[in-house]
Amino acid sequence: MIHLWNRAQLQRFSPGAGVLKHEGNEVKVFLLGDAALCGKAGQKVPQGYCNIGFFAQSILRSKAEIGACGVCLEARGIKDEELIPGVTHSTLEHLAEWTMWADKVPVF
């Protein structure tokens, strides 16, 4: 689970840094609450501000999986067709499955 505003932590999952650079690691990111906004395609932010969608795209290019809480998406008016390709509309059941699958679960 990633809090939307914790950019420094999200960068650890960017290609060439942290967990994704180690061969054999599998990463699954579940966007919960406001973090669901990270999965929205076509974000336009003022110059000088971080486009968090770019981080999501770089994570996907590294073969990681990203799921976004469906209830959180609906509460923010984001439709499935507005998601970055590769970000999936997920459920809390899916989050539970990923948590059971994982060796480690960082939450930030």
C-alpha positions in Angstrom: 0.0 0.0 0.0 1.4 3.3 -0.9 0.3 6.7 0.4 -0.1 9.1 -2.5 2.2 11.8 -1.1 5.1 9.5 -0.1 7.2 10.1 -3.3 10.5 9.2 -1.7 9.3 5.8 -0.8 7.7 5.2 -4.2 11.1 6.0 -5.9 12.6 3.0 -4.1 10.4 0.9 -6.5 11.5 2.7 -9.6 13.6 0.8 -12.1 17.3 0.7 -11.3 16.7 1.5 -7.6 15.9 -0.6 -4.6 13.9 -3.7 -4.8 13.3 -3.9 -8.6 16.9 -4.0 -9.5 17.5 -7.3 -7.8 17.1 -10.3 -10.1 14.2 -12.6 -9.1 12.3 -10.1 -6.9 8.6 -9.8 -7.6 6.8 -6.6 -6.6 3.1 -6.1 -6.3 1.8 -2.6 -5.4 -1.7 -2.1 -4.1 -3.0 1.5 -4.2 -5.4 2.2 -1.4 -7.3 5.4 -0.4 -5.9 8.5 -2.1 -3.1 6.4 -3.6 -5.6 5.1 -6.1 -5.2 8.4 -7.9 -1.7 7.2 -8.8 -3.2 4.8 -11.3 -5.1 7.5 -13.3 -3.8 8.0 -16.9 -3.2 11.4 -18.4 -2.5 13.3 -15.2 -1.7 17.0 -15.8 0.2 18.7 -13.0 1.7 22.2 -12.8 5.3 22.6 -13.9 7.7 21.7 -11.1 5.3 19.2 -9.5 5.7 15.5 -9.5 3.5 13.5 -11.9 3.0 10.4 -9.7 1.5 8.5 -12.7 5.0 8.4 -14.2 6.2 6.4 -11.2 3.4 4.0 -11.7 4.3 3.6 -15.4 7.9 2.9 -14.6 7.0 0.3 -12.0 4.8 -1.5 -14.6 7.7 -1.4 -17.2 9.7 -3.3 -14.6 7.2 -6.2 -14.7 5.7 -5.3 -11.3 1.9 -5.6 -10.8 -0.2 -2.7 -9.7 -3.7 -3.1 -8.3 -5.9 -0.2 -7.3 -8.7 -0.5 -4.7 -12.0 -0.5 -6.7 -14.0 1.1 -4.0 -11.3 3.9 -3.6 -11.4 4.4 -7.4 -15.2 4.7 -7.5 -15.2 7.1 -4.5 -12.9 9.4 -6.5 -14.9 9.1 -9.7 -12.2 7.2 -11.6 -13.5 4.7 -14.2 -11.5 1.6 -15.3 -11.0 3.1 -18.7 -9.2 6.0 -17.1 -6.5 3.8 -15.5 -2.9 3.6 -16.8 -2.7 0.4 -18.9 -1.5 -2.3 -16.6 -3.1 -0.9 -13.4 -6.0 -3.2 -12.5 -9.2 -2.5 -10.7 -8.8 -4.7 -7.6 -10.6 -5.6 -4.4 -9.6 -5.9 -0.8 -9.8 -9.7 -1.3 -7.1 -9.3 -3.9 -5.0 -7.3 -1.4 -5.4 -10.1 1.1 -4.2 -12.7 -1.4 -1.2 -10.5 -2.3 -0.4 -10.1 1.5 -0.6 -13.9 2.0 1.7 -14.4 -1.1 4.3 -11.9 0.0 7.5 -12.6 2.0 7.6 -8.9 3.1 4.9 -6.3 3.1 6.1 -2.7 3.4 3.3 -0.2 4.1 3.8 3.5 3.6 
